[in-house]
């Protein structure tokens, strides 16, 4: 049995709690939960019928096999390194870190201590995105070369001490939010050559509790994508978060909109199909995949190296937004 310590019981900690409650076919036990705010840890403790402990107590418990980090981004480096040095396998919410140096240090320490590391780029596990990737790989819409992705909603006010508003702690809308779409696009279009981006917060003034960003990505194989991320929707929106995409090929198009009851569309020649691929919990699927990688001694599905590549895209978007120019990836190496 794998014993798990869940660190961070805020929004994502609650999401992971729900995933653990419904996860089957893996022998595990969430032995402890931990959070600085007692009310938050009380909720997860009750839901998982487990115990509360401090982070130090958890990583010093020899029975703990896995540390699940659902803490703010700016804490990832220190917590991950401390856990890895204690021999704990680490599942860490995205982004892996706020800069390349810290991300690489996490990766290196995990390797030095022979522990597995997986980063929660959960979009890879969403059925609507997995379906799109499969259809593209099977050339169901011909050669896919153009894409548009949107992800956004209201400003994330749930963060302790309003840390999302601090670019030094969250990285802004590109690093915290659009990194999901940057990561997924890398899996279907390959590596990126250049990026042109603008952000309301970074490009035009440090606006409090608000950001909206757009980026044009050119890939090394000539493909192109438009990515838009938003923390600008008003709080009284009927749906306070949504995602959608369009992916175009020379023989058709894929379309997804999370607000629609039939979320997924395939348009090919004169054929038109609408469907809902599945109601699978992607957070449960990614955690299950990580636990199985430990049990089977396999490489986790989303390695630290993969997460670092996607972080570099988000950091390049920030650089482009700040300097208001196209950034070639050769500059980032």
C-alpha positions in Angstrom: 0.0 0.0 0.0 1.2 3.5 -0.9 0.8 6.0 2.0 0.2 9.6 0.9 0.6 13.0 2.5 -1.6 15.7 1.0 0.0 19.1 1.5 -2.3 22.1 0.9 -6.0 21.9 1.5 -7.2 24.9 -0.5 -9.1 24.7 -3.8 -6.7 22.2 -5.5 -6.4 20.2 -2.2 -10.1 19.8 -2.2 -10.1 18.7 -5.9 -7.5 16.1 -5.0 -9.5 15.1 -2.0 -12.5 14.4 -4.2 -10.2 12.4 -6.6 -8.8 10.2 -3.8 -12.3 9.6 -2.5 -13.4 8.1 -5.8 -10.1 6.4 -6.9 -10.4 2.7 -7.3 -8.1 -0.1 -8.4 -5.0 1.2 -6.6 -3.9 0.2 -3.1 -3.3 3.5 -1.3 -4.0 5.4 1.8 -4.0 9.2 2.4 -2.4 9.0 5.8 -2.2 12.7 6.5 -3.4 16.1 5.3 -1.8 19.4 6.1 -2.5 23.1 5.7 -1.6 26.3 7.5 -5.3 27.2 7.8 -7.0 24.7 10.2 -10.5 25.1 8.7 -9.1 23.9 5.3 -7.3 20.9 6.7 -10.4 20.0 8.8 -12.4 19.7 5.6 -10.0 17.4 3.9 -9.4 15.4 7.1 -13.1 14.7 7.5 -13.7 13.9 3.8 -10.8 11.4 3.7 -11.2 10.1 7.3 -7.6 10.7 8.0 -5.3 12.8 10.3 -3.8 16.2 10.2 0.0 16.8 10.7 2.6 19.3 9.9 4.7 19.1 6.7 7.8 18.3 8.7 6.0 15.5 10.6 4.7 14.1 7.3 8.0 14.0 5.4 9.8 12.5 8.5 7.3 9.6 8.7 9.1 6.6 7.2 5.7 5.1 6.1 4.9 8.0 3.8 5.7 7.1 0.1 4.1 10.0 -1.7 3.9 13.8 -1.1 1.0 15.4 -3.0 1.8 19.2 -3.2 -1.3 21.4 -3.7 0.3 24.5 -2.3 0.9 27.9 -3.9 3.4 27.9 -6.8 6.0 30.0 -4.9 6.3 27.2 -2.3 6.9 24.3 -4.7 10.7 24.5 -4.8 11.4 24.4 -1.1 8.7 21.8 -0.3 9.5 19.5 -3.2 13.3 19.5 -2.4 12.7 18.8 1.3 10.4 15.9 0.5 12.7 14.5 -2.2 15.7 14.5 0.2 13.6 12.4 2.6 13.0 9.9 -0.2 9.4 10.8 -1.0 7.9 10.5 -4.4 6.3 13.8 -5.4 3.2 14.7 -7.3 3.3 18.5 -7.6 0.5 20.7 -9.0 1.5 22.8 -12.0 3.5 24.9 -12.7 6.5 23.1 -11.5 8.1 26.4 -10.4 8.3 30.0 -11.2 11.6 30.0 -13.1 13.8 27.5 -15.0 16.5 27.4 -12.4 14.2 26.3 -9.6 12.4 23.8 -11.8 15.7 22.2 -12.8 16.8 22.1 -9.2 13.6 20.2 -8.3 14.2 17.7 -11.2 17.9 17.2 -10.2 17.2 16.6 -6.5 14.5 14.1 -7.3 16.9 12.2 -9.6 19.7 12.3 -7.1 17.4 10.8 -4.4 15.9 8.3 -6.9 12.3 9.4 -6.3 9.6 9.9 -9.0 8.3 13.3 -9.9 5.1 14.1 -11.8 3.6 17.5 -12.5 -0.1 18.1 -12.6 -0.7 19.1 -16.2 -4.1 17.7 -15.9 -5.4 18.9 -19.3 -3.6 15.9 -20.8 -6.1 13.7 -18.9 -9.3 15.6 -19.9 -11.3 13.3 -22.2 -12.1 16.1 -24.6 -8.4 16.8 -25.0 -7.3 13.2 -25.2 -10.0 12.6 -27.8 -8.6 15.5 -29.9 -5.0 14.3 -29.6 -6.1 10.8 -30.8 -8.1 12.1 -33.7 -5.1 14.4 -34.8 -2.6 11.5 -34.5 -5.0 9.4 -36.7 -5.3 12.2 -39.3 -9.0 12.3 -38.9 -9.1 15.9 -39.9 -6.1 15.7 -42.2 -2.9 17.5 -41.3 -3.7 19.8 -38.3 -1.8 23.1 -38.6 -3.8 25.9 -36.9 -5.4 26.1 -33.5 -7.2 28.5 -31.1 -7.4 27.8 -27.4 -9.2 29.8 -24.6 -9.1 29.3 -20.9 -10.5 31.7 -18.4 -13.0 33.1 -16.0 -13.2 35.2 -12.8 -10.1 36.3 -11.0 -8.9 33.5 -8.5 -9.6 35.3 -5.3 -9.3 32.1 -3.2 -5.5 32.3 -2.9 -4.1 33.0 0.6 -3.0 36.6 1.0 -4.1 37.2 -2.6 -1.0 35.6 -4.0 -2.3 35.3 -7.5 -2.1 39.1 -7.8 1.6 39.0 -7.2 3.6 38.2 -10.4 6.6 37.2 -8.2 4.4 34.5 -6.6 2.0 33.3 -9.4 3.8 34.3 -12.6 0.5 35.8 -13.9 -2.1 34.5 -16.2 0.4 32.8 -18.7 2.4 30.9 -16.1 -0.6 29.9 -13.9 -3.4 29.4 -16.4 -2.4 29.4 -20.1 0.5 27.0 -19.3 -2.2 24.3 -19.5 -2.8 25.1 -23.2 0.9 25.6 -23.9 1.6 22.2 -22.5 -1.2 20.5 -24.5 -0.3 22.2 -27.7 3.3 20.9 -27.4 1.8 17.3 -27.3 -0.1 17.8 -30.6 2.0 20.4 -32.5 5.5 19.8 -31.2 8.1 22.3 -29.9 7.8 26.1 -30.3 10.0 28.4 -32.3 8.7 31.8 -31.3 6.0 33.6 -29.3 4.3 37.0 -29.4 2.3 37.8 -26.4 0.6 40.6 -24.5 -0.9 40.7 -21.0 -3.1 43.4 -19.5 -1.1 43.2 -16.2 2.4 42.8 -17.6 2.2 44.9 -20.8 0.0 47.8 -19.8 0.2 48.3 -16.0 0.2 46.2 -12.8 -3.6 46.0 -12.6 -4.9 44.6 -9.3 -6.9 41.4 -9.3 -7.2 41.4 -13.1 -5.4 40.0 -16.1 -6.1 39.0 -19.6 -3.4 37.6 -22.0 -3.1 36.5 -25.6 -0.3 34.8 -27.3 0.5 33.7 -30.9 2.8 30.6 -31.0 4.8 29.6 -34.0 6.0 26.0 -34.0 9.2 24.7 -35.4 7.2 22.7 -38.0 5.4 25.8 -39.2 2.1 25.2 -37.4 0.6 28.2 -35.5 -1.7 28.6 -32.5 -3.5 31.4 -30.7 -3.8 31.0 -26.9 -5.9 33.3 -24.8 -6.1 33.2 -21.0 -8.3 35.4 -18.8 -8.8 36.4 -15.2 -11.1 39.2 -16.3 -14.6 37.9 -16.2 -17.0 39.6 -13.7 -17.9 37.7 -10.6 -21.6 37.5 -11.4 -21.0 35.5 -14.6 -23.4 32.5 -14.8 -20.4 30.2 -15.4 -17.2 31.6 -13.7 -14.8 29.4 -15.7 -14.7 27.9 -19.2 -12.4 26.5 -21.8 -12.8 26.0 -25.5 -10.7 25.3 -28.5 -10.7 24.9 -32.3 -8.2 22.8 -34.1 -8.1 23.0 -37.9 -6.8 20.5 -40.4 -6.8 20.4 -44.2 -9.7 17.9 -44.1 -11.8 19.1 -41.1 -12.0 20.8 -37.7 -12.3 19.9 -34.1 -14.3 22.1 -31.7 -14.7 22.0 -28.0 -16.7 24.3 -25.6 -17.1 23.4 -22.0 -20.3 25.5 -21.7 -22.1 23.3 -24.2 -24.1 20.2 -23.1 -22.6 18.2 -26.1 -19.1 19.6 -25.7 -17.2 18.1 -28.6 -17.7 18.6 -32.3 -16.0 17.0 -35.3 -16.6 18.8 -38.7 -15.2 16.9 -41.7 -16.2 17.6 -45.3 -20.0 17.5 -45.2 -20.1 15.4 -42.0 -20.9 17.0 -38.6 -20.8 15.1 -35.3 -21.5 16.3 -31.8 -20.7 14.2 -28.7 -19.6 14.3 -25.1 -16.5 12.0 -24.9 -16.9 11.0 -21.3 -17.5 12.2 -17.7 -14.2 10.8 -16.4 -12.6 12.8 -13.5 -9.3 13.8 -15.0 -7.7 14.6 -11.6 -8.5 11.1 -10.5 -6.9 9.8 -13.7 -3.7 11.7 -13.4 -3.2 10.8 -9.7 -4.0 7.1 -10.6 -1.4 7.2 -13.4 1.2 8.6 -11.0 0.6 6.0 -8.3 0.7 3.2 -10.9 4.0 4.6 -12.2 5.4 4.1 -8.7 3.9 0.6 -8.2 5.2 -0.5 -11.7 8.5 1.4 -11.5 7.7 3.3 -14.7 8.3 6.9 -15.9 5.4 9.1 -14.7 3.2 10.3 -17.6 4.2 14.0 -17.1 7.8 14.2 -16.0 9.6 17.2 -14.6 11.4 17.7 -17.8 8.1 17.9 -19.7 6.8 20.4 -17.2 10.0 22.5 -17.6 9.5 22.7 -21.4 6.0 24.0 -20.9 7.2 26.4 -18.2 9.7 27.8 -20.7 6.8 28.6 -23.1 4.9 30.5 -20.4 8.0 32.4 -19.3 8.7 33.3 -22.9 5.1 34.7 -23.1 5.8 36.8 -20.0 9.0 38.1 -21.6 7.3 38.9 -24.8 4.4 40.7 -22.9 6.9 42.7 -20.9 9.1 43.7 -23.8 6.3 43.9 -26.3 8.1 42.0 -29.0 8.4 38.5 -30.5 10.6 36.1 -28.5 12.5 33.4 -30.3 13.2 30.4 -28.2 16.9 30.5 -28.9 16.9 33.5 -26.6 15.5 31.4 -23.7 18.3 28.8 -23.8 
